[in-house]
Amino acid sequence: MPSLSPRAHTLAAIIAWIVVWWIGEPIPIPISAVLGAVLCILAGVADAKTALTPFAEPTIFLFLGSFILARAMCIHALDRRFAYGIMSMGWIADKSWRILFAFGAITAFISMWISNTATTAMMLPIGVGIVTAMSDIQKKKAGRVTKPAQFRFATAMMLMAAYASSTGGIGTPVGTPPNLIGIAMIEKFCGVKIPFFKWMQFALPMLIIMYGLLFLLLYFLHKPEMTLLEGSRDFMRQELAKLGPWSRGQKNALAAFLVTVCLWIIPGFLAIFLGASAPLSKWYGLRLPEAVAALIGATLLFVLPVDLKKRKFTISWRQAVDIDWGTLLLFGGGLSLGNLMFSTGLAERVGQGLLRLSGAESLWAITGAAVFIAIVASETTSNTAAANMVVPVVIALALAAGVNPVPPALGAILGCSWGFMLPVSTPPNAIVYGSGLVPIIKMIRAGFLFDLSGGLVIWAVLRLLLPLIGLA
């Protein structure tokens, strides 16, 4: 690349190396991200302070607090209590379409707050249990044994567990790592802060539309063999009964979770009723940003006792350390490389090149291109790695075109969660594929249709709502 500094040329070579390793995974992806920062220091692209400071960004601690909260919910089976409780409700009864709808809605809701991988791992056995119950019903009615893998409804349930987990993640900033990665990059490179409540103003309507689309797609692609599944509600109630009465740990985990969510959404209400520039709104934003709120909730877990005499609390340190530290390292490494791309001028040059290549010039044409570039990237690597690769480039592309970079960046962020075609696209896809109930051809077919239709919905909702909430 002519007219680029030697530092930028070196950085381009390092990024190319790291991207290849993110896709091929010869070593764990998080270690590749750390290696990128280390190579930048060794090659003289940046000093140690510049390259490593992003690993201590406030968003890292937002991740940390959220992960510990999610871990406590899993340890005390609070997530399963909610899932079984809702699935055993009278409205759902034993009708297959209602079961599929409720199963996916619960999955999407839980995934708004904990990782999509953990959500899928939790919901998978519930889905398998329902499908097994369906097999038993078929045996009683028809007198023959039908394996669960032979049911179209089994495929629908498994794909719903995976796809609804990824779809639910877009609903809140903490729902999936690309959201927080992108929000941090928008704030750093564009100077625009997107609070928790403002994100939900466009993401929640998008989630509702997406989920409706997902339900219709999976239902009509894999229409259930039986419209009535007698006994499925009894199965749910039996599983709920096995959990016993509410435990002290469940109550404590719920309390810490609710405190955190309240602290996250209070700024939105302050902005609505007092205005974003009101003294109280500013004070709250400075004293209780999202990262601090998450850490307060996580700290409560170590304070609220389960058995004070035995000095047992809601979560122990040994339990808390079993979180996804790799995501924290991956986020820090991606942000470090993103910072250096802008400071060396590499991002601007890449953006200009992509702009000429794509031919997109208007704000919404660039946003549409960003959405589908991110979707393609997410099919070949993890959504977190895809966000680290795509978002800074899209921001640079928008700046090179002289348009507001926020809508294209948001399009890229959301597109990074939209990899549904292959088992390797996301961990949820891999989990349900491993169940043996999802033929690869059916995953590719449903995934392609949801990729395409979902990308169009992302673009349309951003086009409609972002101007209304002041982000475009």
C-alpha positions in Angstrom: 0.0 0.0 0.0 1.7 3.2 -1.1 1.8 6.3 1.1 1.3 4.2 4.3 3.9 4.4 7.0 6.1 1.4 7.8 4.2 1.0 11.1 1.0 0.6 9.1 2.5 -1.9 6.7 3.8 -4.0 9.6 0.4 -3.8 11.4 -1.3 -5.0 8.2 0.9 -8.0 8.1 0.2 -8.8 11.7 -3.5 -8.4 11.3 -3.5 -10.7 8.2 -1.6 -13.3 10.3 -4.0 -13.1 13.2 -7.1 -13.2 11.0 -5.9 -16.3 9.3 -5.3 -17.9 12.7 -8.8 -16.8 13.9 -10.3 -18.6 10.9 -8.1 -21.7 10.9 -7.7 -21.9 14.7 -4.2 -23.6 14.9 -4.1 -22.2 18.4 -7.1 -21.0 20.6 -8.7 -17.8 19.2 -8.2 -15.8 22.5 -4.4 -16.6 22.4 -4.2 -15.4 18.8 -5.8 -12.1 20.0 -3.1 -11.7 22.7 -0.4 -12.7 20.2 -1.5 -9.8 18.0 -0.9 -7.3 20.7 2.4 -8.9 21.6 3.6 -8.9 18.0 2.7 -5.2 17.7 5.0 -4.4 20.6 7.8 -6.6 19.3 7.6 -5.1 15.9 7.6 -1.5 17.1 4.0 -0.7 16.0 3.2 0.4 19.5 4.6 0.5 23.0 3.4 -1.9 25.7 1.2 0.6 27.4 -0.6 1.5 24.1 -1.1 -2.1 23.0 -2.1 -3.5 26.3 -4.3 -0.8 27.8 -7.4 -2.0 25.8 -7.3 -5.2 27.9 -8.5 -3.0 30.9 -11.2 -1.1 29.1 -14.4 -0.7 31.2 -16.3 -3.0 28.8 -14.0 -5.8 29.9 -15.4 -5.4 33.4 -18.9 -5.3 32.1 -18.2 -8.7 30.5 -16.7 -9.9 33.7 -19.6 -8.9 35.9 -22.2 -10.3 33.5 -20.4 -13.6 33.1 -20.3 -14.1 36.9 -24.0 -13.3 37.2 -24.8 -15.8 34.4 -22.6 -18.4 36.1 -24.5 -18.0 39.4 -27.8 -18.4 37.6 -26.6 -21.7 36.0 -25.1 -23.0 39.3 -28.4 -22.6 41.2 -30.6 -23.8 38.2 -32.4 -20.5 38.2 -32.4 -20.5 34.4 -33.9 -24.0 34.2 -36.5 -23.1 36.8 -37.7 -20.2 34.6 -37.7 -22.4 31.5 -39.6 -25.4 32.9 -42.0 -23.1 34.8 -43.1 -21.3 31.6 -43.2 -24.4 29.4 -45.6 -26.1 31.9 -48.1 -23.2 31.8 -51.7 -24.0 30.8 -51.7 -21.8 27.7 -48.9 -23.8 26.1 -50.7 -27.1 26.9 -49.8 -29.9 24.5 -50.1 -28.2 21.0 -46.9 -28.6 19.0 -46.9 -25.1 17.5 -47.3 -23.5 20.9 -44.6 -25.7 22.4 -42.2 -24.7 19.6 -43.1 -21.0 20.0 -42.8 -21.0 23.8 -39.6 -23.0 23.7 -38.0 -20.5 21.3 -39.3 -17.5 23.1 -37.9 -18.7 26.5 -34.6 -19.4 24.8 -34.4 -16.0 23.2 -35.3 -14.2 26.5 -32.7 -16.1 28.5 -30.1 -15.4 25.8 -30.7 -11.7 26.3 -28.9 -12.0 29.6 -26.5 -14.9 29.5 -24.3 -16.3 26.6 -25.9 -17.9 23.6 -23.7 -21.0 24.2 -24.8 -21.5 27.8 -28.5 -20.9 26.8 -28.3 -23.5 24.0 -26.6 -26.0 26.3 -29.3 -25.5 28.9 -32.3 -25.7 26.5 -31.0 -28.6 24.4 -31.9 -31.4 27.0 -35.3 -29.7 27.5 -35.9 -29.9 23.7 -34.6 -33.5 23.5 -37.0 -34.4 26.4 -40.0 -33.0 24.5 -39.0 -34.9 21.3 -38.5 -38.1 23.3 -42.0 -37.7 24.8 -43.3 -37.2 21.3 -41.7 -40.5 20.3 -43.4 -42.3 23.2 -46.7 -40.8 22.2 -46.3 -42.1 18.6 -45.4 -45.5 20.0 -48.6 -45.6 22.1 -50.8 -44.4 19.3 -49.4 -46.2 16.3 -47.9 -49.2 18.0 -44.5 -48.7 16.3 -41.2 -47.2 17.5 -40.2 -44.0 15.7 -36.8 -42.7 16.5 -36.6 -39.0 17.5 -34.2 -38.3 14.6 -37.0 -39.2 12.2 -39.3 -36.4 13.3 -39.4 -33.2 11.4 -40.4 -31.6 14.7 -37.1 -32.8 16.3 -35.2 -30.8 13.7 -37.3 -27.7 14.3 -36.8 -27.9 18.1 -33.0 -28.3 17.8 -32.6 -25.5 15.3 -34.9 -23.3 17.5 -32.6 -24.0 20.5 -29.6 -22.7 18.5 -31.1 -20.0 16.4 -33.3 -18.4 19.1 -30.2 -18.3 21.4 -28.3 -16.2 18.8 -31.3 -14.1 18.0 -32.0 -13.3 21.6 -28.5 -12.1 22.1 -29.2 -9.0 20.0 -31.8 -7.8 22.5 -29.5 -6.2 25.1 -25.9 -4.9 25.0 -24.8 -7.8 27.3 -26.6 -10.5 25.2 -23.6 -11.5 23.1 -20.0 -10.3 22.9 -20.2 -8.6 19.5 -22.7 -6.1 21.0 -20.3 -4.9 23.7 -17.3 -5.0 21.3 -19.2 -2.8 18.8 -20.5 -0.4 21.4 -17.0 0.1 22.8 -15.6 0.7 19.3 -18.4 3.2 18.4 -17.7 5.1 21.5 -13.9 5.1 21.0 -13.8 5.7 17.2 -17.0 7.7 16.6 -17.4 9.5 20.0 -21.0 8.2 20.3 -22.1 6.5 23.5 -25.0 4.0 23.2 -26.5 3.5 26.7 -28.2 0.2 27.7 -31.7 1.6 27.3 -31.1 3.3 24.0 -29.7 0.0 22.5 -32.9 -1.8 23.6 -35.0 0.9 21.9 -34.1 -0.4 18.4 -32.8 -3.9 19.3 -35.9 -5.1 21.2 -38.4 -4.4 18.3 -35.9 -6.0 16.0 -35.7 -9.1 18.2 -39.5 -9.4 18.3 -39.7 -9.2 14.4 -36.8 -11.6 14.1 -38.3 -14.1 16.4 -41.6 -14.1 14.6 -39.8 -14.6 11.4 -37.7 -17.5 12.9 -40.8 -19.2 14.3 -42.6 -19.1 10.9 -39.5 -20.3 9.0 -38.8 -23.3 11.3 -42.5 -24.2 11.7 -43.2 -24.3 7.9 -39.9 -25.8 6.9 -40.3 -28.6 9.5 -44.0 -29.0 10.0 -44.8 -31.2 13.1 -46.0 -34.7 12.4 -48.6 -34.3 15.3 -50.5 -31.2 16.2 -51.2 -32.5 19.7 -48.5 -33.8 22.0 -50.2 -35.4 25.0 -48.1 -35.6 28.0 -45.5 -32.9 27.2 -46.9 -30.6 29.9 -46.6 -33.4 32.4 -43.0 -33.9 31.4 -42.3 -30.2 32.1 -44.0 -30.3 35.4 -42.1 -33.4 36.5 -38.8 -31.7 35.6 -39.8 -28.6 37.5 -40.8 -30.7 40.5 -37.3 -32.3 40.5 -35.8 -28.8 41.1 -37.8 -28.7 44.4 -38.9 -25.4 46.1 -37.0 -22.1 45.6 -33.6 -22.4 47.2 -31.8 -19.6 49.0 -29.2 -19.5 46.2 -31.9 -19.1 43.5 -33.5 -16.2 45.4 -30.1 -14.5 45.9 -29.1 -14.9 42.3 -32.4 -13.5 41.2 -32.0 -10.5 43.6 -28.5 -9.7 42.3 -29.6 -10.1 38.7 -32.6 -7.7 39.2 -30.4 -5.1 41.0 -28.0 -5.2 38.0 -30.8 -4.9 35.4 -32.4 -2.0 37.3 -29.0 -0.1 37.5 -28.6 -0.7 33.7 -32.0 0.7 32.7 -32.2 3.6 35.2 -30.2 6.0 33.0 -32.7 5.5 30.2 -35.6 6.5 32.4 -33.6 9.5 33.7 -33.0 10.6 30.1 -36.7 10.3 29.2 -38.1 12.1 32.3 -35.3 14.6 33.1 -33.3 14.8 29.9 -29.8 13.4 29.1 -28.2 16.7 30.1 -29.9 17.0 33.5 -27.4 17.1 36.5 -28.8 13.8 37.9 -28.5 12.0 34.6 -24.9 13.2 34.2 -24.1 12.3 37.8 -25.5 8.8 37.4 -23.7 8.2 34.2 -20.3 9.1 35.8 -20.9 7.2 39.0 -22.8 4.1 37.8 -21.9 3.2 34.2 -22.8 -0.2 32.9 -19.5 -1.8 33.9 -19.8 -0.7 37.6 -23.5 -1.9 37.7 -22.4 -5.3 36.5 -19.6 -5.4 39.1 -22.0 -4.4 41.9 -24.4 -7.3 40.9 -21.5 -9.7 40.8 -20.2 -8.6 44.1 -23.6 -9.1 45.7 -23.3 -12.8 44.9 -20.2 -13.0 47.2 -22.0 -11.2 50.0 -25.5 -12.7 50.0 -25.3 -15.8 52.2 -26.7 -19.3 51.4 -25.7 -20.7 54.8 -24.0 -18.1 57.0 -23.0 -20.6 59.7 -21.0 -22.6 57.2 -19.8 -19.4 55.5 -21.4 -20.4 52.2 -22.4 -17.6 49.9 -24.3 -17.5 46.6 -21.2 -18.1 44.6 -17.6 -19.0 45.6 -14.5 -17.8 44.0 -13.7 -21.3 42.7 -17.1 -21.3 40.9 -16.7 -17.8 39.7 -13.4 -18.4 38.0 -15.1 -20.9 35.7 -16.3 -18.3 33.3 -15.3 -17.6 29.7 -12.0 -15.8 30.2 -11.1 -16.4 26.6 -13.8 -13.9 25.5 -12.3 -11.2 27.7 -8.8 -11.8 26.1 -10.3 -11.9 22.6 -12.2 -8.6 23.2 -9.1 -6.9 24.5 -6.9 -8.1 21.7 -9.4 -7.1 19.0 -9.8 -3.6 20.5 -6.0 -3.2 20.7 -5.7 -4.0 17.0 -8.6 -1.8 16.2 -7.0 1.2 18.0 -3.8 0.7 16.1 -5.6 0.5 12.8 -6.9 4.0 13.4 -3.8 5.5 14.9 -1.6 4.3 12.0 -4.0 5.3 9.2 -4.5 1.7 8.1 -8.2 1.6 8.8 -8.8 4.7 6.7 -6.9 3.2 3.8 -8.8 -0.1 4.0 -12.1 1.8 4.2 -11.3 3.8 1.1 -10.4 0.6 -0.7 -13.6 -1.2 0.2 -15.6 1.9 -0.7 -14.2 1.9 -4.2 -14.7 -1.8 -4.5 -18.3 -1.9 -3.3 -19.5 1.2 -5.1 -21.7 2.0 -2.1 -21.9 5.7 -1.5 -25.0 6.5 0.5 -25.4 5.9 4.2 -27.9 3.1 3.9 -26.2 1.4 1.0 -23.0 1.2 3.1 -25.1 0.0 6.1 -26.6 -2.8 3.9 -23.1 -3.8 2.7 -21.9 -3.8 6.3 -24.7 -6.1 7.4 -24.0 -8.8 4.8 -20.2 -8.5 5.0 -20.5 -9.3 8.7 -22.9 -12.2 8.1 -20.4 -13.8 5.6 -17.6 -13.3 8.1 -19.6 -14.8 10.9 -20.1 -18.0 8.9 -16.4 -18.6 8.7 -15.3 -17.6 12.2 -16.7 -16.9 15.7 -19.1 -13.9 16.0 -16.7 -12.3 18.5 -13.7 -12.6 16.1 -15.9 -11.4 13.2 -16.9 -8.3 15.2 -13.2 -7.6 15.9 -12.4 -7.9 12.3 -15.4 -6.2 10.6 -16.5 -3.4 12.9 -13.4 -1.2 12.8 -13.2 -1.6 9.0 -16.8 -0.7 8.5 -16.4 2.5 10.7 -13.4 3.5 8.6 -15.3 2.8 5.4 -18.2 5.1 6.5 -15.8 7.8 7.5 -14.0 7.6 4.2 -17.4 8.0 2.5 -18.2 11.0 4.7 -21.4 9.5 6.2 -22.4 8.8 9.8 -20.5 5.7 10.9 -22.9 4.6 13.6 -25.6 2.9 11.4 -23.1 0.9 9.4 -21.3 0.0 12.6 -24.5 -1.2 14.2 -25.4 -3.1 11.0 -22.0 -4.9 11.2 -22.4 -5.6 14.9 -25.8 -7.2 14.4 -24.7 -9.0 11.3 -21.9 -10.7 13.2 -24.6 -12.6 15.3 -26.2 -13.9 12.1 -24.2 -17.0 11.1 -26.7 -19.9 10.9 -25.7 -22.1 8.0 -23.0 -24.3 9.3 -22.2 -26.2 12.5 -18.9 -24.2 12.8 -20.7 -20.9 12.4 -21.5 -20.5 16.1 -21.2 -22.7 19.2 -25.0 -23.1 19.5 -25.0 -24.5 15.9 -22.3 -27.0 16.9 -24.1 -28.0 20.1 -27.4 -28.9 18.3 -25.7 -30.5 15.4 -23.9 -32.8 17.9 -27.3 -34.0 19.1 -27.7 -36.1 15.9 -31.2 -34.6 15.3 -30.2 -32.0 12.7 -29.2 -33.2 9.2 -26.5 -30.9 7.8 -28.6 -30.2 4.7 -31.5 -29.0 6.8 -29.3 -26.7 8.8 -27.8 -25.2 5.6 -31.2 -24.7 4.1 -32.8 -23.0 7.2 -29.6 -21.1 7.9 -29.3 -19.6 4.4 -33.0 -18.5 4.5 -32.6 -17.0 7.9 -29.3 -15.3 7.0 -30.8 -13.7 4.0 -34.2 -12.7 5.5 -32.6 -11.7 8.8 -30.0 -9.4 7.1 -32.9 -7.6 5.3 -34.7 -7.2 8.6 -31.6 -5.8 10.3 -31.2 -3.2 7.5 -34.9 -2.3 7.5 -35.3 -1.9 11.2 -32.1 0.2 11.5 -33.3 2.4 8.6 -36.7 2.9 10.3 -35.7 3.3 13.9 -32.3 4.8 14.2 -33.4 8.3 12.9 -36.2 8.2 15.4 -33.9 7.7 18.4 -31.2 10.1 17.2 -28.5 7.5 16.1 -28.7 8.4 12.4 
